[in-house]
Amino acid sequence: MSRYPPSDVFEAEPWHHAMWELHCHRAKGTKHTWIETLNRLAKKGEALINARGDVIPRAGLPEFVPERLSARMELWDMDRLLDARHAKPHHRVKPKCDYCPILVLSLFGKQFVIDGGTRLNRRIIDGDVGPHRVVVLEHHERDI
């Protein structure tokens, strides 16, 4: 687990990937920070919903701040990713970058894929069961 800001190059790797992926999802014409983008993505629907059936209504989502997040790299098999995948995923299969890890938000003990759905779709079609690189951004109730 790596706190923000990371204290060395080894702790920086998961943050680098998370910030880069979130940077690529900034709203057009904005210069939102990565944390503003995370908040926007998490709250863009009525709720965060994964295929496992976990639901967190938008009103129940915290305002994400760096001091309450940790980041870590993990390897996940396909079944675990499918559980964290959005309940109604899109169907695109040509990712812009297939090297990047999939970004998962862990909140209240529940996991949600927030970036990497297209990479995941392509891997499903290819029968690639993994393991797959994942960056987990975990929210903590208190500053860590």
C-alpha positions in Angstrom: 0.0 0.0 0.0 1.3 3.4 -0.9 0.1 6.7 0.5 -0.1 9.9 -1.4 2.3 11.5 -2.1 4.5 8.5 -2.6 7.9 8.6 -0.8 10.0 6.7 -3.2 10.1 5.3 -6.8 8.6 2.0 -5.8 5.6 3.6 -4.2 5.3 5.9 -7.1 4.5 3.3 -9.8 0.8 2.6 -8.9 0.2 6.4 -8.5 1.8 7.1 -11.8 -0.5 4.6 -13.6 -3.6 5.8 -11.7 -2.9 9.5 -12.4 -2.1 8.9 -16.0 -5.3 6.9 -16.6 -7.4 9.5 -14.8 -5.6 12.3 -16.8 -6.8 10.6 -20.0 -10.4 10.9 -18.8 -10.5 14.6 -18.0 -13.6 16.3 -19.3 -13.0 17.9 -22.7 -11.7 21.4 -22.5 -10.9 21.2 -18.8 -7.6 21.0 -16.9 -9.1 19.0 -14.1 -6.7 17.3 -11.7 -6.6 13.6 -11.4 -8.6 13.7 -8.1 -11.3 15.9 -9.7 -11.5 13.4 -12.5 -11.8 10.5 -10.1 -14.7 12.3 -8.3 -16.4 13.0 -11.6 -16.1 9.4 -12.9 -17.2 7.9 -9.6 -20.3 10.1 -9.5 -21.3 10.2 -13.2 -24.1 7.7 -12.8 -26.9 7.3 -10.2 -24.7 4.8 -8.4 -21.5 2.8 -8.6 -22.6 -0.7 -9.6 -20.5 -3.8 -10.3 -21.4 -7.1 -11.8 -21.2 -8.8 -8.4 -24.3 -6.7 -7.4 -22.6 -4.2 -5.1 -24.3 -0.8 -5.3 -23.2 2.5 -3.7 -25.7 5.3 -4.5 -24.1 8.6 -5.7 -25.3 10.3 -2.5 -23.4 7.7 -0.4 -20.0 8.4 -2.2 -17.5 10.4 -0.3 -15.6 13.3 -1.8 -12.3 11.7 -2.7 -9.2 13.4 -1.5 -5.6 12.2 -1.9 -5.0 12.0 1.9 -7.6 9.3 2.2 -6.5 7.1 -0.7 -3.8 4.5 -1.0 -2.6 2.8 -4.2 -1.2 -0.6 -4.9 -0.4 -2.9 -7.8 -2.0 -6.3 -7.8 -2.5 -9.2 -10.2 -6.1 -10.3 -10.6 -7.6 -13.3 -12.4 -10.5 -12.7 -14.9 -13.2 -13.9 -12.5 -12.2 -11.2 -9.9 -12.2 -8.5 -12.6 -15.5 -9.7 -13.9 -17.0 -9.3 -10.4 -15.7 -5.7 -10.2 -16.7 -4.8 -13.7 -19.6 -2.4 -14.3 -23.0 -4.2 -14.2 -23.8 -2.8 -17.7 -20.4 -2.6 -19.5 -19.9 -1.0 -22.9 -18.8 -3.3 -25.7 -15.8 -1.5 -27.3 -12.9 -3.9 -27.8 -10.1 -1.8 -29.3 -8.2 -0.2 -26.3 -6.1 2.9 -26.9 -3.4 1.4 -24.7 -3.4 -2.3 -23.8 -0.3 -2.1 -21.7 -1.8 0.0 -18.9 -3.2 -1.7 -15.8 -6.9 -1.8 -15.1 -7.9 0.8 -12.5 -10.1 -0.4 -9.7 -11.7 1.8 -6.9 -12.0 0.0 -3.6 -14.6 1.6 -1.4 -16.4 0.3 1.7 -14.9 -3.2 1.0 -16.4 -3.2 -2.5 -14.4 -3.0 -5.8 -15.4 -1.2 -9.0 -13.5 -1.1 -12.3 -13.4 2.6 -13.1 -11.0 2.5 -16.0 -10.0 -0.4 -18.4 -13.3 -1.7 -19.5 -12.2 -1.8 -23.2 -9.0 -3.6 -22.2 -11.1 -6.1 -20.2 -13.5 -6.6 -23.2 -10.6 -7.4 -25.5 -9.1 -9.9 -23.0 -12.5 -11.6 -22.6 -12.7 -12.1 -26.4 -9.1 -13.4 -26.5 -9.8 -15.8 -23.6 -7.0 -14.2 -21.6 -7.8 -15.4 -18.1 -4.8 -13.6 -16.6 -3.4 -12.7 -14.3 -4.0 -9.1 -15.2 -2.2 -6.0 -13.7 -4.5 -3.9 -11.6 -4.0 -0.6 -9.7 -6.3 -0.5 -6.7 -7.1 2.9 -5.4 -8.5 2.3 -1.9 -10.5 4.9 0.0 -10.0 5.1 3.7 -12.5 6.7 6.1 -9.7 8.7 7.7 -6.5 10.2 6.5 -3.8 7.6 6.3 
